[in-house]
Amino acid sequence: MIEKIAVLADSGSDLNVTNKDLPLFILPLRIIIDGKEYVDKKDITLPEVMAKIDESKITTSLPSPQDIVDTFDLIKSKGFTHVICIPISKGLSGTMNIISQMAQDYQGLTIEIIDTKNISMASGYSSVEALELIEKKKSFKEIVDTINQRLHLKKVFFTVDKLIYLKRGGRIGLVAATVAELLKIKPVISCNENGIYYTIKKERGYQKAVNQLIEQVALFVESAQSYDVSLMNSQSAINLDEFAKTIKSRLPKLRNFSVSNITPALAIHTGPEALGIAVSIK
């Protein structure tokens, strides 16, 4: 049987691929503002969400079962036989679980689901890698095995100016958030081996936390010969051009570099002034 392989990611993976010919499909998360539902990044933009974040009741929700079935139907209608689903960490979102439920009884596609144990472009980089392997004509099994074997080579480090948004999402306790705000402590956060947020460092002040992002990335890629880096931003007030220059000067073996906004559904849980660096070791 000839394998025609597609990749299915979710919008929380922050992929900004413009090539419509790639075998990539994006399953959007949902945003609910004062009872009205929006499709992430399609019906509402990051500035629109940030403008409402402090004055409206805002939550996120998973793709519906019908969304997932419809996407599988679309993939099958285009002649694909196999799908590699690469959503954000199941430790941070229920998307992977609901995809698994829908995939169990779906007929006509061979479906494999990978837990990246990561978020934003640190998750998205696994989809990018899968697309590269498809281009190289690797088999379905080879691609799945390679992606799983290389998950530990991808990481995201981020910080936020205000912890209230992480608190609202249940990612940090009320007492810890209050104390940190009083002391102007800013965390540098990543995902652990279970795909759950943890604090790597705590810095006094936002700029120190931003500087620490580069230090953590430099440690992560210390012995690597090549790596890709994405600077992820949610309306940070720092000069991104200057910060990008600093990143490039500190990471001499950088292969590809990009700057983009995080998707609105993620920004709801980090708030404005969220800044992150995602890295993929090649």
N, C-alpha and C positions, 0 to 999 in steps of 0.2 A: 504493500500500500504506500502510495506517495504521500509524504507528510507536507501539508501546507500549514505553517505555524503562525499563530497570532499571539500578541502580547496584550493582556488586559491589566491596566493599572487603574487606580482611582485618583481623583483630583487632589487628594492629600499628598500625593507623590511629587507635586509641583513640577511636572514635566511641561516644558514649553516647546514642544516639537512642532514645527510648522510644515514639515514635509508630509503632505496628505497621502503620499504613496506608501508610506511605511505601514507595516502590518500592526499598527498600534491603535488600541481603543481605550478611551478614558471613561471610567464610570464616575459621574459626578456625585459628590456629597450634596446634602441639602442644608439650607439655612432657613431658620424660621425667625422672623422678626415681627413681634406683636401679633402673632397668630398667622401671619402670611408667609407662605413657603416660597423659597427661591432656589433655583438650581445654581450650585456653586460655580462661580466664574462665568456663568452664561447669562443669568438673569440679573446679576448684581455684581458690582465691582468692589475692589478693595477699598477705595476712598469712600464709597457709599456706605459700606459696612462700618468703617472706622468713624464716620460721621454720626452713626446711630448707636455706637457701642455703649455709650454712657447714658443714653436717654431712652433706650428702648429695651424690651425684654428680647434677648437674642439667644438662640440655642442652635445647635446643629443636629442633624439626623442622618441616618444611614440611607444609602440607596434602597429603594423599595424592592421587594422580591420581583415585582413586575419589571422594574428597571433592569434588573440583572438578567431575567429571562429574555427580555427584549434585546439586550446587548448580545447575549448568546445567539439569539435568532439572527441578528444582523451579521455576526461573525460567520455563522454557518452559511447564510445566504450569499456571502462573498466567496464561498468555496473553500474556506479554511476547514481543516480536519482536526487540528490540535490547538489548544489554548493554554498559555502559561499565564496564570493570574498572579499579579505581584502587587497587592495592596499594601497600605501602611501597616505597621505593627498591630497584631491582634491584642497586644497589651495596652494599646492606646485607643483602639477603635473596634467596633463590632463588625466592620465591613467584611473582614476576612471570614468570620463565622457565617454571616448570611450568604456570602458567595458559596461557601462550602455546602450549606444546606441546599441551595438551588442547584448546585452542580451534581449532587448525589443522584438525582432522578432525571437529569437532563440527557436526552438521547441525541446522538449524531455528532458529538464532539468528544475528543479525549481531552480531559481537563486536569491540569495540575495546578495546585495552589501553593505558593511559597510565602512563608512568613519572613519578611525582611528584618523584623525586630528593629525597625527604623522608621523614620518619618521624614517628610519633605524630600528634598533631592537625594538624601542619603538612602531613601527607599527608591526614588526615581532612577538612581544610577543603576540599580539592578535591572530595571526595564531597558535602559539604554544598552547595557551589556548584552541582554538577551537579544535585542534587535541586531547588534553587531554580530552575534553568533548565528542568527538566522541568515544574515547577509553572507556569512562564510559557509552556508549550507550545512551547518552542523545538525545532527539529528535531535529530535525532541528530547530523548533521554540525555544526550550529551549536554544540551543546553540547561536542562533542569539540574543535572548534577553539578555543572560548572557554577551556576548561579548560587546554589546552596553552599558549595565549597568556598565561595568567595564573599559571602555575606560579611565576614569579619573584617574585610578590607574597606568597608564603607562606614562612614560615621558622620554625625552632625553635632555641632557644638553651637549653642545659642544662648543669648541673654535677653532679658527684658528690663524695661525701665520700672514698671509697676507690677507687683505680684498679684494684684487683685484679680486679674483675669485668669491666672492659673488657679487661684483659690476658687473662683466661681466654677471652674471646670473640675474641681475636686483633685487637682494635681498637687496642692499644697494646703496645709492646715491653716485655719484662721489665726491661731496664736503665732505660728511661725511667720506668716505673712505680715502680721501687725508689727511684730518685733523687728523684722527685716526692714520694713518701711521706716520705722522710727530711727533705726541705725544707718539708714541709706545703704543697706547691703544689697548687692545685686548678684544673683547666682549665675554661674556658668553651668549650663545643663546639657546633658546628652542622654542617650538611651543605653540601658544596661543590657546584659546578655539575655534578659527576658523581654526586651523591647519596651521597658518602662522607664519613664523619666527618673534621672537621679542627678544630684548636684555634684559636680566635680570640684568646683572652687567657689568661694564667696569673696567678693571684692567690695571695698568701700567706694561706691560711686560707679556710675554707668560707664564712663570712659575707661576706667581701669578694667571693668568686666569686658568691654569691647576689645581692649588690648590683649586680654587673657585668651580670647577666642583664637587669635593667631598663635599664641604660645602653645595652646592645646593641639592645634592642627599640626604645628611644626613637630611636636613630640610624636604625634600619631604617624607622620610620614617620614620620620627620621632616617630610616634605613631604606626607604623606597627609591626606586630608580625613576619612577614616573607616576603622576597622579593628575586627576582632574579635580577642579574646585569650583564650587558655586557659592556666590555671596547672596544670601537670601535676606530679604528686607521687608519690613512692614512699617513704612513711613518713618524710618529712623531719621533723626535730625542731623546725624553726623554727615560729613562730606564723603559720600560713597566713592567718588572718583579718587580722592586722596587715600581713603582706606584701601581701595583696590590696588593702588600703587604700592602701599605698604605690604599688602599680602603678597604681591608678585615679587617684591624685593626679598621677602623672608622665605619664599618657597621657590628656589631656583630650578627645581626639576618639574615645575608645573607644565602640564601638556595642554590642557584646555581650561579656560576660565570664563565664567559667565556671571552676570549680575541680573537678578530678577526679583519680583515681589512674591511673597508667599501667597498661597491661595486664600481667598476670604474665609473659608471654613476653618482654616488653621489659625488665621489672625484673630478670630473671635476668642480663642483660648490663650493668646499671647498678648493681645492688645497692640496699640501703636508703640513704636520704639523697639519692637522686637528685631533682633539682628542675629543672623546665624551664618555659619560656614559649613557647607556640606563637602565632603571629600571622598573620592574613590581612588584607591591605589590600583594602578594598572599592573 
